[in-house]
Amino acid sequence: MKTIAIDAMGGENAPEAIVQAVLQAKAELKNTRFILFGDEEKITNLIGQDKERIAIVATTQVIKDEDEPVKAIRTMKDSSLVVAAQYVKQKKADALLSLGNTGSILACGIFIIGRIKGVARPGFMPTLPVKNSDDGFNMIDVGANAKSRPEYLLDWAKMAAYYAEKIRGVKNPKVALLNNGAESDKGDDLHQQAYELLRKSNLNFIGNIEGNELLDGKADVVATDGFTGNAVLKNIEGTSSVLIHLLKDSLLNNGPITKIGALMIKGALKGLISKFDVDKYGGAVLLGADAPIVKTHGRSDKRAVYYTIKQIDKILSEKIIDQFRQEFNHKK
Amino acid sequence: MKTIAIDAMGGENAPEAIVQAVLQAKAELKNTRFILFGDEEKITNLIGQDKERIAIVATTQVIKDEDEPVKAIRTMKDSSLVVAAQYVKQKKADALLSLGNTGSILACGIFIIGRIKGVARPGFMPTLPVKNSDDGFNMIDVGANAKSRPEYLLDWAKMAAYYAEKIRGVKNPKVALLNNGAESDKGDDLHQQAYELLRKSNLNFIGNIEGNELLDGKADVVATDGFTGNAVLKNIEGTSSVLIHLLKDSLLNNGPITKIGALMIKGALKGLISKFDVDKYGGAVLLGADAPIVKTHGRSDKRAVYYTIKQIDKILSEKIIDQFRQEFNHKK
C-alpha cells in the first residue's frame, strides 16, 4: 500500500478542490492511502461518509504565499505543510503533495525530508507542452536553486531522463542543455562545463537548445541552471497567457461579425488552449529529495490536483526514489 | 546631414527588401544620406534612376549565418558588413544597419567601431511589445555578453532608460531587474549586487520583475544579464510563434464551420498578430558602441527595414551617442 501525504490547505481552492480530487483519485487507485493535513472540520465535512483509505491529521496553521519560506517552516510547526512533511520524513507517508508556497515546499524538501545521498542539490522539474505532440518535455531546474554548478545540471539531467523514461514512457530520452547558441563552446563557464559533463555522460545528449526551440519538441529533457530555468518557465506562462488574453479580447471587441465568428471557432480554440494546459502533465517534482515531493500551482482546480495525484502514484509504483538512491548513493 | 551605412547583403531578403526600404525612407528623411554596401550591379538595378542621397560601395564578400563571427570579420575584409563598419569607424558614416549574423555585427561593434569610453560592455537592446498599450519595453542585454557583471547591468539600464525617454517618449521610465522573485534579496550574487547598484542609482528603479510579468507593461526598461536575457527573448519569440502556429492550425483543421468562423475573425486576428509584430519597434540597438549599430532579424521584410531606418534616424537626431559620451567618459 502506497501512502500520499496531502497538504489540504495550500492554494486558492483549498481544501475543496483538493479533497474532491482525492476522492476521485481514490476510486481509481485501489492500492493507495491518502492522509490529508489541515482543518479537520472542513475536511471531514467535504469527505462525507467515505473514509476508506483516507485519514485526516488536524493541523492549526497554514503557510501563506507571502510568508518567508525558511522562517515559516521553522516557526509554523503545526502548519499543514510542515506536519505533512514530517510524516514523510518519519516514513508514515511515502510522498508529499502541496499547492502551497513554492519556497516553503522546497524548504521542507531540504530541511525536513532531506535529499538523496549523492545528489548535490534537488531541482524542481515540471513537464511542459510541445508543439506537435502530446508528449511534452521536462525542464530542470526551474528555480529551486538561484546558484547552480555544472555537476548539479548533470545530476538533474540524469534524474529527469529517468523520469521521462519511466513515468512518461519516452524511450531513450533526448537530453539538451539550454544555452545561448547551438555550438558546443557557447555560454558562460557554467554552461560550457555542464556541456562537457553531459557530453561525457551516458545520457542521450543532443547538445544545446535555445530559448526559441523549447516548445518545438526537439528535446525530451532540458537541463538548465535554476536562475535561467525560472525566468524561462515564468516567461512561457506569461507569454502564453498574454497571447490568449489578447486573443479573447480581440474576439470580443471587434464588432458583431467577429463575435459570431468567435462562437464558430470556439471548439477549435478550446483544443488549442487545452494543448497549453499544463495541468494534464501533473505538478513540478522536486527531484533529488529523498521522497517524491510534488508541487502544483496555487490556482490548481480539482482536475489539476487529480492529475498530480495520479502522477505521484505512478512515481511511487515505479520506485523512482529507490532507483535514484542506487544511482547516486555510491557517489561521495 | 546624417549618413547611415547599410549592409545591403545581410538577411534572407537581401538586397531587394533593403534597397526598397531605403528608397521609401529616403523620401521622408530629407536630411539623411544612405550608403549601401554590397553587390554593385544588383543594388544599382534595384535603385533605378533615383540616386540622390544614395551611394553604393561595391563589396565582394557576404558573411553568412553559419560563419564564425570573430573569424569572419577578421578574414572577410571585403564583406559588406565589415566595409560598412569601417566607414562608420572612419566617420564616413554615422550609424550602421545590418540584417546579418548577430555575432558578426557584435564583433564589428567591439573590434572595429569600438565602445564608448567608460562603458564596460555594449549590450543588445530590442524593444518588445506589452499587453495593454503600444508602448513596448526595452530589455538589455539580450545576448551580446554570455558573462555579465553587476556594473554592466547598471550601465545598460542607464543607456536604455535614456533611449526609452528620448526615442520612445517615455517620461521618467520605470526600470526593473529581471530576477527570480520580487524580494530585494532574490537571485544569485550577480543579481543581488545589480539590485543594489540600481537601487542606489538615480534611475526610477521599481525593483525586480519576474519572467511572467515582462509583457504586462510594468516596466519600461528591463535590465538582465546577457545569458538570461538571450534565453528569455528567444523564448518570447518561440512561445508566441508556437501559439500562433497552433491557432492557425486549429482554425484550418476543425471542419467547415470553424473555417467560416476563421474568415469572420480574420480582421481581429490580424490586429492580434500586429500587436506582437516587433517590427514596428525597429531593430535591436548595440548600446554602448561608439555609434548607433542596429541589427534587425534576418527575416525582416521591407517594412521592418523601413522602421529600423526611421529608428536609426531618430537616434542620430537625438544625438544619443554624444549624450552617452558625456555620461560615461568621466568614468575611469
Interface residues (C-beta under 8 A of the other chain):
Chain A: K131 G143 A146 K147 L178 N180 K186 G187 D188 D189 H191 E210 G211 N212 E213 L214 L215 D216 G226 F227 T228 N230 A231 V232 L233 K234 N235 I236 E237 G238 T239 S240 S241 V242 L243 I244 H245 L246 L247 S250 L251 N254 I257 T258 I260 G261 A262 L263 M264 I265 G267 A268 L269 G271 L272 K275 F276
Chain B: K131 G143 A146 K147 L178 N180 K186 G187 D188 D189 H191 E210 G211 N212 E213 L214 L215 D216 T224 G226 F227 T228 N230 A231 V232 L233 K234 N235 I236 E237 G238 T239 S240 S241 V242 L243 I244 H245 L246 L247 S250 L251 N254 I257 T258 I260 G261 A262 L263 M264 I265 G267 A268 L269 G271 L272 K275 F276
